[in-house]
Amino acid sequence: MSLFKARDWWSTILGEKEEFDQGCLCVADVDNSGSGQDKIIVGSYMGYLRIFNPHPVKPGDGVQPEDLLLEVQLREPILQVEVGKFVSGTEGLHLAVLHCRKLCVYAVSGTLGNVEHGNQYQLKLMYEHNLQRTACNMTYGPFGGVKGRDLICIQSMDGMLMLFEQESYAFGRFLPGFLLPGPLTYSSRTDSFITVSSCRQVESYKYQVLAFATDADERQETEQQKLSSGKRLAVDWVLNIGEQALDICVVSFNQAVSSVFVLGERNFFCLKDNGQIRFMKKLDYSPSCFIPYCSVKEGTINTLVGNHSKMLNVYQDVTLKWATQLPHIPVSVKVANLQDLKGVIVTLSDNGHLQCSYLGTDPSLFQAPRVDSREINYEEFDAEMKELQKIIKEATKPEDILPKSEKHRDLIVTAEVSPDLDAESQAIDSEVKAEAVPSVTVKITIHSRVTAQKPNLTVCVQAPLAVTCDQFVFDDLEPDSSETVVLSAFLKGNCSPSELEGNCVVSYSTPTELNPEGILKVAQCNFRLPLRLICFPAQPSKAANHKLTIDTNKPPISFLTIFPDFVDPSEDDQANVLGFQFLTGSKTTLLASKTSQRYRIQSDQLEDLWLITKELMLRLEEHFKKQNCKDFACTFSGSIPLQEYFELIDRHFELRLNAEKFQELLSERAVQFRAIERRLLTRFKDKTPAPLQHLDTLLEGTFREVIALADAAEENQANMFQAFTKLKSATHLVIMLISLWQKLSTDQVAILEATFLPLAEDTQELGWEETVDAAISYLLRTCLSKSSKEQALTLSSQLCMPKDTSRLKKNITLFCDRLAKGGRLSLSTDSATQQTAVMPGGCTTIPESDLEERTVIPGSAATFPNHGQIAKQKSKPGLSENAAEEAEKP
């Protein structure tokens, strides 16, 4: 439809950097010339008032000097201009100009010129009204049915209608339930004012009702009471249109039919005098302005609707009759009679583009050239098709989609951790209660092979670890350039971390021919912090509550070799036993058997076993890798410490329940605090003083309770963070023991980690317990199911906080039992069939029987009804667990 453009009849640009809006345009015979020709009146927010009388020699000519009749700069911004019979004693047209705090009425007159300069026009101030309130918009008309004159109604920003009977102020009324001002117009047929409130309702108020209501200016109450007095105004009718309105216009081309047009954000409505909808049109664009005008067809009304796509649509009722393209986005549109040309469309943009146009088309003089027919050469087409397919194949190589190797990456980031701790600790704001909190230096280098725009480096370590600076912003990197930053890592929280790994992420953009701003890319690398950062050597402890034994297939290695940073070479007694003292206060002991290929880790806390065990395995693997030993392996034949693991789960869940209780209590006390505040404010506002009845004492007591509850909630939050960190450490330990016990592959370990460690952070909305329970339930019903009936069960799609942890502990026990019986972890749907082969590590499947109903997990003190048993066979038949541990002691 943009094929039909508006034909430019006359246009001009008003001023420089001036702003205009909906009420800044008006067309009328403002100078009372009697010729029937309209003049164009334009006011701007910069205070300029201009009056034009276009006389182009031919359509499309620009503005001539004589077209501008008058240009005056007023002192204040012009919000709206209107022309009407605003002066008493005469029925001539006068110009009303609305400012923010003033209403001025001017007379525009012309004097015939005796020279070729032409006529001279003058602007004479007839009267003005200083407003007590900031104005928004205005409307005019013969209020109350007066003859031969127009009255003015101004709507203020705070919802007051101020009515002026020409030179005198009549009265002011507040609109009920007012929030923000909307468009305002007057209907002479019903003698009522029509506006759109913030409730998105079209509301009509009779002039007589406004006139006889209590005058808001005569009352000496507070502002709130003034607003409440406006509620006495009775609304004539109300229509909910469900959207904000841009403009309202009342059309009454004949006395038989009168319509109210409302332009909304997505619809425009045509209403009857009583508020009933005649018709409405849903718009598929965002409108900017509109104006109804008379139609040549009986009983219909034409409407011009401008939109933000620079289009001007012509509707006959709801039927689109024409669409034309404008050179700007119109904020106001009018229809005028100019130079014996009726129906000229006058549009104004927000930056001052004023245009007079008409509708029509120009004939197209283009003729398509004649196409010579020729025979098709299929061989040339085949050759061209092969060449195009070759280009497409080259452009869609998988190497461009898959991640590039380290050698071909555009930007490489590397992190180097210093082997020694900092001589002077860089730890800041640490909560650790130790005498000294060490730190270690991390050197990060960024090397770019191409131009890298806006590179940003982010360094992440898991709490309670922290770094001295985690965000770095660099200038653009040139090809083959590098940037290096140095930072320090330390233990900030007063608990041991669950992981010592860190991550560096660099985001940058590389410009291309099609995208000069660059394509966003990411490069990252991982680093591992040393164990000395969180613990230091200490005397070994003989007694411990928790013990683990790791079997290997190689002779034990001296701790002088694999733990040189913790062992003093002068002390030979540390070759087989080593003590670790954590900064948080707990102690862990590591022992190597002299007679067997075993290592024991023991500690008073279950979660403290994890980092030492992991460090031991990593250092053993690195030691044998240097010796080119490829068959090194670790196994675990002891019992999974589920009972101790469940105690950590219960502790974490208990803190989550406490957090919910604190939240409920805080909400109750906050409601009570606000209620007391409202009563106190009511007492303070009352003109007649009344006793407080100990409300101030109650307010102070409630405030203290709120502060105490907030402090308790913060303390519980800190405890819950520590409990979750301990739970993650114990979970890592359980995952490692299960993988060693069942000799799981890398993919199966990844499934296990995704099941037991789905969350990096624990929140009240989504907690660890319900997430892990859902994941384990899914595995029990898929790859670890015993029958097709279990696979047919559907899981709940919503995760919510459980009432207790009994179901979770039961599912974890059953999960371990299914693994012991031959279950295999897999995400494929056809892997639910159980295998009856002998399990690795000496574990065989147990036949399904009634014994499964009540069994005990080896190594745990509690009996779990309806749980499966984790069956194991010792490598030494007849040797009990305690005896085996005694035999392993060095």
CORCORQUI-V721976 format. One line per field, one symbol per residue. ss: DSSP state (A for helix, B for strand, O for the rest). phi: phi as a letter, one per 30 degrees, with the letter a starting at -180 (. if undefined). A space follows every 10 residues. Layout:
# CORCORQUI-V721976
ss->???
phi->???
This chain:
# CORCORQUI-V721976
ss->OOOOBOBBBB BBBOOOOOOO OAAABBBBOO OOOOOOOOBB BBBOOOOBBB BBOOOOOOOO BOOOAAABBB BBBOOOOOOB BBBBOOOOOO OOOBBBBBOO OBBBBBBBBB BOOOOOOOOB BBBBBBBBBB OOOOBBBBBB BOAAAOOOOO BBBBBBOOOB BBBBBOOBBB BBBBOOOOOO OOOBBBBOOO OBBBBBOOOO BBBBBBAAAA AAOOOOOOOO OOAAAAAAAA AAOOOOBBBB OOOOBBBBBB BBBBOOBBBB BBBBOOBBBB BOOOOOBBBB BBOOOOBBBB BBBBOOOOOO BBBBBBBOOO BBBBBBOOBB BBBBBOOOOB BBBBBBBBOO BBBBBBBBBO OOBBBBBBOO OOOOOOOOOO OOOOOOOAAA AAAAAAAAAA AAAAAOOAAA OOOOOAAAOO BBBBBBBBBB BOOOOOOOOO OOOOOOOOBB BBBBBBBBOO OBBBBBBBBB BOOOBBBOOO BBBOOOBOOO BBBBBBBBBB BOOOOOOOOO BBBBBBBBBB OOOOOOOOBB BBBBBBBBOO AAAOBBBBOO OOOOOBBBBB BBOOOOOOAA AAOOOOOOOO OAAAOOBBBB BBOOOOBBBB BBOOOOOBBB BBBOOOOOAA AAAAAAAAAA AAAAAAOOOO OOOBBOOOOO OAAAAAAAAA AAAAAAAAAA AAAAAAAAAA AAAAAAAAAA AAAAAOOOOO OOOOAAAAAA AAAAAAAAAA AAAAAAAAAA AAAAAAAAAA AAAAAAAAAA AAOOOAAAAA AAAAAAOOOO OOOOOOOAAA AAAAAAAAAA AOOOOOOAAA AAOOOOOOOO OOOOOAAAAA AAAAAAAAAA OOOOOOOOOO OOOOOOOOOA AAOOOOOOOA AAABBOOOOO OOOBBOOOOO OOOOOOOOOO AAAAAAAAOO
phi->.ddccdddca aaccibhccb bdddbabadd chdidicdcc cbcbddjdcb bcbdbddbej dddcedddda bbcddbdcda bbbacccdib cddbcccccd babcccccbb bdcccddjdc cbccddabbd cdbddcabbb lddiidciac ccbccddcjc cccbchdbdd abbcddidbb dbdbbbcddc hbcbbbdddi bdbbbddddd dcdddddddc dddddddddd dddcddabbd ciadccabbc cbdbddbbbc cbccdbbbcc cddcjdddab bdccbcdbaa adbdcdcdib bcbcbcbdci cbcccciccd cabbccdadd cabbcbcbhi cdiddcbbcd cjdcbcbbcl bcddcdbddd cddbddcddd dddddddddd dddddcdddd cddddddcdd bbcbbbcddc dddcdcdbhd cdcddbcdbb dccccccccb dcchdbcbcb bddddabdac bbccdecdeh bbbbbbbbca ccddadddbc dbbcbccabc dbddbddjcd bbbbacbbdd dddcabdadd cdcadbbbbc cbcbddcddd dcbddccded cddcdbbbcb cdddjdbbcc bcddcbcbbc cbadcddddd dddddddddd ddddddchcc cdacbbcdcd dddddddddd dddddddddd dddddddddd dddddddddd dddddddcdb ddhidddddd dddddddddd dddddddddd dddddddddd dedddddddd dchddddddd dddddcbdcd bcbddbcddd dddddddddd ccdcdcbddd dddccddccb dddacddddd dddddddddd cjdbdacddc cdddccdddd iiccdcddad dddbbbdeic dcccdicdcd dbbddcdicd dddddddddd
